[in-house]
Amino acid sequence: MLDLTPVRNKEMSYAELVADLTVTDLRDLTNEMIDYQLNLLATCTDADVVFVPVDPNADDPYAAEAADKDIAWTLGHLIVHVTASSEESAALAAEMARGVVRDGRSRSEIPWETVTTVAQCRQRLEESRRMCLASLDMWPDEPYLDNTVTPWAAIGEIDAYGRFVLGLAHDQGHLAQIEDVIAQAKAARGA
């Protein structure tokens, strides 16, 4: 996985982190991330997918419903969230690589409540892999790397590579949470 430590420690910018990446690297990083998440699901049961963990830090300021702002996320919810974020970054990166200048989001997230089985989690991850990898086929041979955005000040200015990597970084940021939910679910069922 891409080592994000220098960026998180503010020793390097996202632009510097991705400066030497290629489209092949983005494919490899995408496959590595999806494979890692699928491996986490290897010993999960359907009950683990809907298990509601204890999460005293639950805070989702972007929740669609006010009632969902402080709920702990189930494994199904996390998988839906990380895949939607990766796909959004991949779609925006493809537009940037093609020289398209746009504002706003490109997000589609299925209702997390509908994901209740390990099979659905696996399907969602594989579908996300397919979509993210396909987005890279939309990149021209010479992407418009002068087409940059600053998603927020802490990230700084990034090109299409940086935009794509933001999705992977977001996924990586949720891995410990996914691992914790799985551990809590297994403990609750005595596994």
N, C-alpha and C positions, 0 to 999 in steps of 0.2 A: 504494500500500500504506500501511497505517497506520504512521505514524512512531513506533516504539517507543523511540527514543533517549532521550527524557526519563524513561521508566520504567526503562530499563536503566541510566541514569546516576543513578537514585534522586532525580531532580528532580521527579517526579510519580508518583502512585500509579496503579494500574490503574483504580481507581474514578474518578479524575479524568480519565484518558485516555478512558474510555468514556462520560463523563457526558452528552455531547450526541449520542451515536450513536442512530440509529433502526434499526428492523428493515430498512428499505430499505438503509441503510448496510451492515448485516451481509451482506445479499444481494450488494451490489456488491463488498464486500471479499472475500467467498467466491469470486465469479466471477473477480475479479482474481487471486487466489492460484492457483486452478486453471489459469486461462489462462497465467499465468507459468510454471507447472510444465510444462504441455503444450508451451509454446514451447521450453523447455529440451530436450524430447525430440525436437524437430523433425528434427534431423539425426543422431539416435542410431540404432544398429543393434541387432539382438537380442544380438549379442556384447557390446555396451556394458552391457546390462541385467544380465548375469551376471559381468562383469569384476570381479575382486576387487582393489580398490585398495590402495595402501599407506596405512595410517592408524596412525601411531605413538600417537595419542591414543585409539584404540579402547578404550572402557570402557562396558559396558552393565550397570550393577548390577541392572537389572530383567530381564535375559535369562531366558527360561524354562528354558534348560538351562545349567548351569555351563560347559560347553564353549564356549558362544556368548558368554560374557562379554567376551572380548577380541578378537573377530573384527572385521575391517574389513567395513563394510556395503556390499553391492553396490547398484547403482541400484534394482534390484527391491526389495531389502530396505528402502531408504529410502522408496520410494513407498508400500509397504505400511504402514510405520511412520507416516508423516505423515498418511496418509488415516485410519488407525485413530484417531489422536489427535484429528484434526479432528472426526470423527464422534462420538467420545466427548464432547468438549466441547459439541458441538451438541446431543446428546441430553440431557446434564445441564442445559444452559441452558434447553431446552424445559421440563424438569420444574420448574426453578426459576421460570421465567416463569409457570407454571401454579399456583404456590404449593405445590408438592410439596417436602417436606423429607425428605431422604434422606442417608444416608452411603454411602460406598463408590464403586466405579467402575462404569462402564457401557461396558466395552471389549470389542470383538470385532476380532481381527486375524487375517487369513488367514495361513497358513504362507508366509513370504516365499520359501521355496525353490521354491514353485510358480509364482512370477512370473519368467518367463524370456524374455519377448519385449517389444518396444516396444508392440505391440498390447495386451498384458495390462496394461502400465503405463498406457496411455491409457484403457483400459476401467476400471481401478481408480480413476483420477482422475475420470472422468466419473460413475462410480457414486457416488463420494464427494461430488461436487458435488450430484448429485440428492438424496442423503440429507441433506446439510447444509442445502440450501435447503428441502427438505420439512420439516425440523424447525422452521424458522421459521414455517411455516403452523400449527404447533401452539400458537404463542404467542397468548394472549388479546389483545384490543384494548388492554386496560390490564394489562400484566404486573405481577406481584407483585414490585416492585423492593425491597420491604423484606425479601424472602426472600434472605438473603445467606449466604455461606460464606467461610471463610478457608482456601483450599486448602493453603497453607503460609505461614509468617510473612512471608517476603520479599514475597509478593504482597499481603498484607493482605486486608481484607474486600472482596468483590466481589458484584455482583448478577448477574442472568442475562446482561446484556450483557458484563460482565467475564468470565464463564465462557465465553461463546462466543468472545470475542476471545482468550482463552488458547489455544484451538486454533489460531487464525490466527497467533498469536505463536510458537507451537511450530513450525508449518510454516515461518514466516519464519526461525526460528533454524536450520533445516536447509538452507535454500537454498544457502548457500555450500558446504556439504558435498556437496550434489547436484551443484552446478557443478564442484566439484573432482573428484568421481568421474567425471563425464562427460569432463572435460579429460584425466584420466589414461587413461581407456579409449580416447579418440581418439588420444592420443599413442602408446599401445601398439599400435594398429592402423595408425599412420602417417597418420592423417587430419589 
